[in-house]
Amino acid sequence: MQGVAILGSTGSIGTTALRVLARHRDRFAVRAVTAHANAALLAKQVGEWAPSYVALVEGDAETPAAWRRGSASLVEAATLPSVDVVLNAIVGAAGLDATLAALGAGKRVALANKESLVVGGALVDAAATRGGGTVVPVDSEHSAILQCLHGRGASDIRRLVITASGGPFREWPADRVRSATVQDALNHPTWSMGRKITVDSATLANKALEVIEAHFLFGVGYDQIEVVVHPQSIVHSMVEFRDGSVLAQLGVPSMELPILYALSHPERLEDAGIPVFDPVAAGRLTFEPVRHDAFPCLGLGVAAGRAGGAAPAVFNGANEQAVALFLDGRIPFGGIATGIEQALDRHAGLAGGDLESLWHADAAARRSVRETFGC
């Protein structure tokens, strides 16, 4: 019986993971759950799963006395002796400390928090080496690549092809995209996700984060990673090997499969609850190039990844701040890319060799975006 800690249990990934775990109670036990602020849903989860550790990051005086509070609780949950697998579904750079702690404690990290690798990829690799922990990706794209590789190393890879749905603005002209509303941006055509990642999918900033994540996960150069638009979201990613063979992983657009695989890897568990793929019903599968004029965030993020150092942390921090301002109605949709570009121009050259300097770069990027828009 493996003990599981779910960091971000009330979010989209966390609630989906609990649905998956409910079908495998003979293999997994939920030992810890944490949430940011949704006390009501967290209480329901505690009632169903009876974990030994419960935390609400933004708890208040009415939080049950047995629950832990504050951001330090994430690290505590990730390092519990009773926990074997840490599902990190925290939104944003706030998940990095827990990832580092879990890997340092020798845990398997089922990583849905791609920002851990974007902001601190080298530190994550060092923590895993030092503590003996392992990272297994939860993102459907990286799970697909892992499944296609099936033990093969970077030397066998010619190219990774990461697919993108294209989001709600795939066919919009660039000028219309820049003036999109919050309601427009949250209307994703194929995936049901949290607000922040849904906006990231609309700007394609999410694909930039995934390119950087793939660089660290699979040890390949940025010239070997390509993004293509695949509106049906059936092919989750492809790997082209050095002999020209291409393997792809296909499935319905559901996060249940990559979550289950991250929990059980390399074993595959029988699960009747995973949606069945019907190739006839799927119909035609099409692919398109990315329109970089309409979606500049992708290019900005990949350039930050190539630059290295603190640049990816600046990109991520600026994006998180700009998305928050957009969702609050304080900047236009096109302002997200503007804020990121300005922050990179000002701060991409900051040092990024240790955790302190990365947090400094993150804070500088967020401050830059606020200053750009007078917020």
Secondary structure, DSSP 4 states (H G I P E B T S, - for coil): -EEEEEETTTSHHHHHHHHHHHT-TTTEEEEEEEESS-HHHHHHHHHHH--SEEEETT--TTS-TTSEESTHHHHHHHT-TT-SEEEE---SGGGHHHHHHHHHTT-EEEE--THHHHHHHHHHHHHHHHH--EEEE-SHHHHHHHHHHTT--GGGEEEEEEEE--GGGTTS-HHHHHT--HHHHT--SS----HHHHHHHHHTHHHHHHHHHHHHHH---GGGEEEEE-TT--EEEEEEETTS-EEEEE--S-SHHHHHHHHHTTS----TTSPPP-HHHH-----B---TTT-HHHHHHHHHHHH-TTHHHHHHHHHHHHHHHHHTTSS-TTHHHHHHHHHHHHHTTS--SSHHHHHHHHHHHHHHHHHHTT-
